[in-house]
Amino acid sequence: MRLLLIAVGILASGPGLACLALRPEMARDHRALVAEATSIVLLEAVESGSSCALKVVRVLKGRAEDAESISCRLPSDGDWMTDFSNHTETSFWEGSGRLGVEPDCSLIAPAFSVGKRYLALLGVDADLKQFEQLGGEADRWLAFMEARLREQ
């Protein structure tokens, strides 16, 4: 009886539990992401009243218009705003990404800091690296994307 009560308690609190196993397709191979993306766009978050807007800085693949439907949400306390030290940190290259994961294992909508630049991979299934914050023009993630696109 005690085990049954514990099991019911766990099931009833389901939405409050953390995602126990990230779906593998949410942290795909970097080369696969480049190939899958219909558009890869360098964006800058700019001030727009009390919110932000995303301005296309450069299109690496696809069309600038694909970025028009991205809503710009300002960061809140729970958002992880990082560029992984210009994407030189090993954790990024071994699978981590800037986007967080909800308890139901879906991605948390990206947040954007005004004045920062982001590399957006559009037309892909949800992925932790879909909206990476860049540290500058020497960012390793940006260099990786540019090199892969030259190879294609």
N, C-alpha and C positions, 0 to 999 in steps of 0.2 A: 504494500500500500504506500509506503514511504517513497519508493522509487517512482510509482505512478504520479504522486504529487509533485515530485521534482521534475519529471518529464513534462507534465502539464504546465508547470511554472516556466520552464524553459521555452516551450512552444508559445505560450501566451506573451512572453516578452520578446518574441522574434524580431519585431522592428527595432528594438533597442540594442540588439546584438550587433557586433561588428561583423563585417564581411569576413568570413573565415577562410575563403579560398578565392583569390582573384581569378577571374576567367582568363585563360592563357591568351585569348585573342585581344585582351586589353593591354598587353605588353608585347607587341609583335616585334619581329626582327626589323631593324632600322631600314634595311634595304627594301623590305616588303612594304613598309610605310611609304617610302618615296614612290615606288611603283604603283601602289594602290591609290595614292592621292590624285584627285582630278585637278586640284589647284594647290599650290604652295605659295603663300603670300606673306611678305614681311609687313607687319602692321605696327602702327604707333598709337597708343592710347592718348587722346587729347581731351581737354576739358570741354564739357558741353553742359552749361548750366550747373546744376548740382550733381550731374552724373558725368559719364564719359562717352566718347564716341571713338570708333576705330578708323584711322586714316591709313589707306594703302600707301606704303612707302615704295615697295617694289614687288613685282610679280615674278616669281622664279619658275612657276609652271601654271598653266591654265589661264584663267581670266580674273581680273580684279573684281568683276561684278559678283563673283561667288562669295566674296567677303562681306557683301552688303547686308546679308541676313544675320550676321553675328551680333548678338546684343552685348553691350559693354557693361559689365557689372563691376562696380568698385569693390576692392577687398574688404572683408570683414575680419573679425578676430580669428576665425577658424581657418582662414585661407593661408596656404603655404606659398609665399611669394619668394621664389628663388630662381637664380640662373645657374645653379650648381657650379659656381666659380667659373663663369664662361664655359660651362659644360665640360670642365676638365675633371670633375669628380668621378671616380670609378662607379659609384652607386648609380649614376645616371646611365652609363653605358652598359651596366649589367641588368637593367630592367626598370629602374625607378623613373618616375616622371613627375612633373610639377602638379598635375591634377590629382585631387584626392578622390577617395572612393566612399560612397554612401553605404549605410548598413545593408542595403539590398544589393550591393555589389555594382551599382551603376556609378558613373562618374559624377562628381560634383561639378556643377557648371563653372567654367573658368572665370576668374576675376582678373581685372586689368588695372595696373597702377598708372595714373596719368604721367606721361613723360617717358614711360618705358616702351621698349619694342618687343614684339612677339613674332614668332614664326608659327603660322597657322597652317596645318595640314587639313585640307578640306576634301570632302567626298570620301572619307575613310570611316570605317566602323569606329566606335568609341575606343580611344587609346590614351594611356597616361601621358603621352608625349605630343598630343594633338595641338596644344597651345603653349609652347615653351617660351618663357621669358628669356630674352637675349641679354648678354652682358655688354655687347658692343659689336663692332664690325669684325673683331678678331675672335668672336665666339666660335667654339669648336663645332657646335651643332649646326650653325649656319654654314660653316666651311664644309662639313660633311654633306649637307644637302646640296650645296653648289657643285661639289665634286661628283656626287652620284648623278646629278642631272646632266652634267657634261658627258658622263659615261653612257647615258641612255641614248 
